[in-house]
Amino acid sequence: MKKLVLAATHLGAALAGFAAGIYLLPILIAPEAPDITAIESAQTSGPRFEARFDRDREDSDLFHWGEGVIKIFDDVIVFEGEMAPGPDYRLYLTPEYVETEDAFWQIKDQSTQVGLINTFDGFVLENLSTLDNAEFSSVVVWCERFSQFITSAKFR
């Protein structure tokens, strides 16, 4: 009985350490946040669109959330705020606003991946999409590795 308890406690400690490693590794290896002020001031005009991430999304929770302002310029997309840390986050332009994993799965093939998010206290991504038509109306932050909805915002 003593060996069984000892094995269970060691296994529990190993699992807790593994889970903590999965959560902390993206934080530890994240690069410095970009100088968002300098990037915004280098733009020749103001943002074409602006939207807000907040924690009140239907599928957002304690470990999957974003909070701040996202600005879409002609050549860059800038996020000023914070996001829950995690691995393999991607920013998508989507044809409609969604707040859940299931809803995003339904439109993922119609969406465009903008890029990989490596920082959790602001990011800058190159905007390669033409937003002249109304093809896209929203942005979604999605965790590819675990297929998790993080946050979303509607910009038009």
KAFENLIN-V809500 format. One record per run of one state. SS is the DSSP state (h for helix, s for strand, l for the rest). FROM is the first residue (numbers start at 0). LEN is the number of residues. If there is no record, write none. Layout:
ss=<SS & SS>
from=<FROM & FROM>
len=<LEN & LEN>
This chain:
ss=<l & h & l & h & l & s & l & s & l & s & l & s & l & s & l & s & l & h & l & s & l & s & l & s & l & s & l>
from=<0 & 1 & 29 & 35 & 41 & 48 & 53 & 60 & 61 & 63 & 64 & 65 & 72 & 75 & 83 & 88 & 94 & 100 & 110 & 111 & 117 & 122 & 126 & 137 & 143 & 147 & 154>
len=<1 & 28 & 6 & 6 & 7 & 5 & 7 & 1 & 2 & 1 & 1 & 7 & 3 & 8 & 5 & 6 & 6 & 10 & 1 & 6 & 5 & 4 & 11 & 6 & 4 & 7 & 2>
